[in-house]
């Protein structure tokens, strides 16, 4: 699928869009250190029924790295991307960091969210101790040994243990992390979430919401999923057995079936 670099919000973001213009839109938002390629297993399946948009967050993939000391918000970037393509409303599917972006977007621009899917999601304002411990170790490694040292530790961290039980998935994951600039481990990120934190506002989410988590994901991510399902009015929780932090990559068919059933409904 051909992509393009779009100029929005004073930066450049890499985007790919496919599907007929008259179809409802689904936007896929990737996780930390990854990029649009993590959704390769979704594009064909979803494009049969939806117009599919995926993009690289600021600082990842082929998008520009944030400028030092220049504040930004991922949710504002997402809004600008939708504006660029003339999209008024969409279903937003986010994983991990992408889930946090989707949450922030849904809370600040509710009229633009037709449905919300949060997979293995981070929740701004809600502590995730086991993920925080992993992240601190990787960050320290990056400060001392540079981006390559951080990447090596991140790839082999417990967060991605199940990814490496599937060779083709492991290869794709390693490729994305290897291609990542690593700036998030070596530089201060001027990005920030809207306030108050998402965790304090879950009850304000109005979009139909599906919460997805792999049964083998970290305990902290399981707790996040439970908090989202309990806090968002009417939210549905689905646990995908045998899968970890990247369920859409580890078992694309299972993930696609669950999300398409939700969106179609």
ZAKE-922407 format. One line per 10 residues: their letters; for each residue x negated, y negated, z of C-alpha. Coordinates in nm, 4 decimals. Layout:
N
a	X:Y:Z  ...
! end
This chain:
265
xxxxxxxxxx	0.0000:0.0000:0.0000  -0.1523:-0.3357:-0.0989  -0.1948:-0.5825:0.1862  -0.2502:-0.9550:0.2071  -0.4121:-1.2077:0.4354  -0.1642:-1.4719:0.5485  -0.2510:-1.8100:0.6997  -0.0366:-1.8665:1.0093  -0.0789:-2.0452:1.3428  -0.4269:-2.1644:1.2523
xxxxxxxxxx	-0.5584:-1.8131:1.1908  -0.5578:-1.5428:0.9243  -0.3670:-1.2184:0.9772  -0.3720:-0.9066:0.7592  -0.0213:-0.7823:0.6700  0.1370:-0.5012:0.4682  0.5037:-0.4890:0.3703  0.6984:-0.2287:0.1735  1.0575:-0.1349:0.0960  1.3476:-0.3079:-0.0745
xxxxxxxxxx	1.4152:-0.6692:0.0217  1.7796:-0.5984:0.1046  1.6997:-0.3328:0.3666  1.6866:-0.4068:0.7419  1.3321:-0.4724:0.8624  1.1164:-0.2709:1.1023  0.7913:-0.4233:1.2296  0.5150:-0.2009:1.3707  0.2693:-0.3546:1.6209  -0.0483:-0.1565:1.6954
xxxxxxxxxx	-0.2437:-0.0886:2.0132  -0.5693:-0.2315:2.1460  -0.8822:-0.1565:1.9371  -0.6627:-0.0133:1.6587  -0.5032:-0.1628:1.3486  -0.2311:-0.1130:1.0873  -0.3705:0.2295:0.9956  -0.2362:0.3802:1.3166  0.1090:0.3620:1.1525  0.0144:0.5548:0.8373
xxxxxxxxxx	0.2344:0.8442:0.9521  0.5394:0.6181:0.9773  0.5415:0.4046:0.6622  0.6720:0.6591:0.4096  0.9376:0.8009:0.6426  1.0713:0.4606:0.7460  1.0486:0.2978:0.4015  1.3280:0.5213:0.2757  1.5737:0.3338:0.4982  1.3960:0.0170:0.6066
xxxxxxxxxx	1.1737:-0.2609:0.4846  0.8523:-0.1889:0.6755  0.6125:-0.4593:0.7940  0.2895:-0.3858:0.9786  0.0073:-0.6259:1.0538  -0.3236:-0.6519:1.2360  -0.3007:-0.8528:1.5564  -0.5321:-1.1507:1.5924  -0.8781:-1.0123:1.6677  -0.8185:-0.6638:1.5269
xxxxxxxxxx	-0.8495:-0.4826:1.1965  -0.8814:-0.7228:0.9074  -0.7339:-1.0205:1.0928  -0.9497:-1.3092:1.2141  -1.1118:-1.3045:1.5571  -0.9745:-1.5645:1.8021  -1.1669:-1.8887:1.8315  -1.3387:-1.9397:2.1652  -1.1338:-2.1452:2.4108  -0.8445:-2.1902:2.1648
xxxxxxxxxx	-0.5301:-2.0565:2.3359  -0.2842:-1.8405:2.1406  0.0043:-1.6010:2.1979  0.0543:-1.2775:2.0058  0.4315:-1.3230:2.0180  0.3976:-1.6615:1.8465  0.1801:-1.5008:1.5780  0.4488:-1.2360:1.5230  0.7120:-1.5049:1.4800  0.4918:-1.6823:1.2263
xxxxxxxxxx	0.4392:-1.3590:1.0314  0.8160:-1.3045:1.0133  0.8629:-1.6637:0.8980  0.6005:-1.6142:0.6274  0.7983:-1.3249:0.4811  1.1359:-1.4950:0.5275  1.2544:-1.2426:0.7870  1.5093:-1.3763:1.0334  1.5536:-1.0614:1.2422  1.3875:-0.7213:1.2752
xxxxxxxxxx	1.3552:-0.4096:1.4835  1.0189:-0.4265:1.6621  0.8207:-0.1092:1.7359  0.5158:-0.1621:1.9554  0.2666:0.0784:2.1105  0.0514:0.0045:2.4175  -0.0752:-0.3529:2.3654  0.1720:-0.3720:2.0776  0.4497:-0.2840:2.3210  0.3520:-0.5790:2.5391
xxxxxxxxxx	0.3618:-0.8040:2.2327  0.7053:-0.6688:2.1411  0.8296:-0.7261:2.4970  0.7004:-1.0831:2.5044  0.8574:-1.1494:2.1658  1.1948:-1.0037:2.2673  1.2065:-1.2167:2.5812  1.1087:-1.5416:2.4106  1.2872:-1.4980:2.0773  1.5819:-1.2646:2.1524
xxxxxxxxxx	1.7818:-1.3786:1.8504  1.5147:-1.2344:1.6220  1.5155:-0.8805:1.7667  1.7700:-0.6332:1.6300  1.6266:-0.3450:1.8328  1.3196:-0.2773:2.0448  1.1036:0.0364:2.0646  0.8323:0.0441:2.3324  0.5898:0.3374:2.3124  0.3262:0.3944:2.5818
xxxxxxxxxx	0.3745:0.0276:2.6550  0.1722:-0.2064:2.8702  0.3989:-0.4339:3.0748  0.2524:-0.7796:3.1474  0.2850:-0.8413:3.5200  0.3056:-0.4719:3.6143  -0.0111:-0.3106:3.7456  -0.1326:0.0091:3.5760  -0.4193:0.1174:3.8063  -0.5535:0.4144:3.6100
xxxxxxxxxx	-0.5605:0.2208:3.2826  -0.7163:-0.0767:3.4620  -0.9940:0.1454:3.5981  -1.0716:0.2787:3.2514  -1.0623:-0.0698:3.1012  -1.2945:-0.2172:3.3647  -1.5551:0.0515:3.3006  -1.5407:-0.0073:2.9248  -1.5550:-0.3844:2.9699  -1.8616:-0.3543:3.1957
xxxxxxxxxx	-2.0244:-0.1287:2.9374  -1.9595:-0.3860:2.6667  -2.1114:-0.6660:2.8713  -2.4263:-0.4643:2.9362  -2.4705:-0.2544:2.6232  -2.2678:-0.4422:2.3631  -1.9704:-0.3436:2.1533  -2.1082:-0.0061:2.0438  -2.1531:0.1073:2.4043  -1.7978:0.0007:2.4866
xxxxxxxxxx	-1.6575:0.1791:2.1830  -1.8306:0.5055:2.2753  -1.6892:0.4979:2.6288  -1.3417:0.3954:2.5097  -1.3217:0.6735:2.2508  -1.4012:0.9404:2.5103  -1.1879:0.7946:2.7893  -0.9074:0.9996:2.9519  -0.6540:0.7732:2.7806  -0.7182:0.9538:2.4515
xxxxxxxxxx	-0.7802:1.3081:2.5743  -0.4920:1.4607:2.3760  -0.5919:1.2701:2.0621  -0.9133:1.4732:2.0433  -0.7265:1.8058:2.0495  -0.6095:1.7252:1.6955  -0.9156:1.6886:1.4663  -0.7535:1.4845:1.1905  -0.5960:1.2478:1.4428  -0.9231:1.2203:1.6319
xxxxxxxxxx	-1.1076:1.1321:1.3113  -0.8559:0.8609:1.2219  -0.8683:0.7193:1.5734  -1.2497:0.7175:1.5831  -1.2593:0.5439:1.2458  -1.0373:0.2586:1.3642  -1.2264:0.2064:1.6895  -1.5601:0.2223:1.5054  -1.4396:-0.0434:1.2605  -1.3128:-0.2665:1.5432
xxxxxxxxxx	-1.5370:-0.5689:1.5984  -1.5362:-0.5070:1.9724  -1.4989:-0.8776:2.0516  -1.2438:-0.7964:2.3237  -1.5167:-0.6233:2.5249  -1.7885:-0.8815:2.4737  -1.6073:-1.2167:2.4644  -1.3460:-1.3991:2.6709  -0.9997:-1.3689:2.5162  -0.8150:-1.7046:2.5149
xxxxxxxxxx	-0.4853:-1.5279:2.4425  -0.2105:-1.5312:2.7047  0.1420:-1.4122:2.7672  0.4415:-1.6381:2.8079  0.5439:-1.7052:3.1672  0.6903:-1.5730:3.3869  0.5434:-1.2293:3.3174  0.7526:-0.9795:3.1254  0.7902:-0.7510:3.4277  0.9835:-1.0225:3.6108
xxxxxxxxxx	1.2247:-1.0651:3.3195  1.3099:-0.7124:3.2058  1.6737:-0.7647:3.3012  1.6953:-1.0480:3.0482  1.6274:-0.8288:2.7461  1.9392:-0.8110:2.5327  1.8226:-0.5959:2.2401  1.9055:-0.2239:2.2307  1.5857:-0.0646:2.3626  1.4190:0.2737:2.3305
xxxxxxxxxx	1.1300:0.3565:2.5632  0.8985:0.6352:2.4438  0.6102:0.7932:2.6308  0.3985:1.1013:2.5752  0.4369:1.3628:2.8445  0.0570:1.3833:2.8777  -0.0036:1.0076:2.8862  -0.1658:0.8546:3.1961  0.0400:0.8481:3.5164  0.0330:0.4707:3.4978
xxxxxxxxxx	0.1867:0.4716:3.1514  0.4553:0.7124:3.2722  0.5311:0.4694:3.5555  0.5487:0.1827:3.3063  0.7992:0.3768:3.0978  1.0126:0.4463:3.4042  1.0029:0.0789:3.5019  1.1040:-0.0311:3.1532  1.3896:0.2185:3.1357  1.5154:0.1140:3.4794
xxxxxxxxxx	1.4699:-0.2588:3.4277  1.6010:-0.3145:3.0736  1.9809:-0.3006:3.0568  2.0988:0.0083:2.8682  1.7473:0.1228:2.7767  1.7020:0.4840:2.6682  1.3935:0.6806:2.7778  1.2460:0.9650:2.5720  0.9466:1.1675:2.6903  0.7668:1.3503:2.4086
xxxxxxxxxx	0.6250:1.6715:2.5595  0.2678:1.7719:2.4847  0.1704:1.4295:2.3516  -0.0486:1.1569:2.4953  -0.1037:0.7861:2.4446  -0.0741:0.7850:2.0638  0.2382:0.9967:2.0051  0.3074:0.8457:1.6628  -0.0297:0.9742:1.5424  -0.0430:1.2977:1.7409
xxxxxxxxxx	0.2956:1.4193:1.6121  0.4314:1.1796:1.3519  0.7342:1.3973:1.2715  0.8521:1.4095:1.6329  0.7956:1.0382:1.6856  0.9651:0.9440:1.3586  1.2674:1.1588:1.4325  1.3241:1.0027:1.7743  1.2767:0.6439:1.6577  1.4775:0.6810:1.3354
xxxxx	1.7657:0.8426:1.5239  1.7659:0.5471:1.7625  1.7433:0.2797:1.4928  2.0004:0.4461:1.2704  2.2374:0.4615:1.5641
! end
